């Protein structure tokens, strides 16, 4: 319907049409109410303008009318609220089986890496009709990942992870922009998202010839940094057991309970004394400035891969959800 309008980009994701119709509804209600209010003001100003010999008289209001003009706008506002809330919760809840891609923003480019290993600069290849979750951070200033055709936009912040997800429904190539002013070359921080049929995507993934999955690279780095000397597979280690920790509650020494998500693991690597696990001492050194954003992603992907796979799923060593054990110091 709107595909040929230059100011209305193609709707190429599973929730794009829903977002479009919500936007149209909000716009129509706003325009209608604005026109109606100004029309009533104009009519009343002319009809009841000041005239010689006319005096104001008290009139009795209609209870039914007052109830009507109170309930009707309330109903419309609640409909707007419900529509926005449903869309918000959909957009903030990535499906559990989403394909994950790590994104690092910097002045002035997008660096992306798939869990299977392939890396991309200012380009993202995804399969059609597959949920994709982007786990994003910035290594300098605030950026914003924006794909108009998917109706998704998310600020990308330094020092923490933010996420967004989408399911592309139409093969093609779509614009990627940074929607947050990030410096002198902000206008050049652009890219493309290429949506491919499943067989074409698999062929592209194979041709990318990765040196190893993100988790496998993280396992190697984990060993090189000596993390395996403290984080063992049993409680004898000087650090907490990492197997199965991702996504689960962690009891801290100060009595708090936190969820071991990407941001918690990131903070534990860079500022380990911030949240010390109950039963352990704050002896881990900080890796701030010693590992870059890509290496952080690799370590986090490896720790995530230590979770046992859901019942009935095959185990792939070194892959997300696999059970490749960390190298032991024994």
PyMOL commands that set and color helices and strands:
alter all, ss='L'
color gray80, all
select helices_A, chain A and resi 16-47+63-91+148-150+186-188+198-207+214-224+227-229+262-270+293-305
alter helices_A, ss='H'
color red, helices_A
select strands_A, chain A and resi 99-106+109-114+119-121+123-127+131-138+143-147+152-156+162-167+172-178+190-196+249-251+257-259
alter strands_A, ss='S'
color yellow, strands_A
deselect
rebuild
show_as cartoon
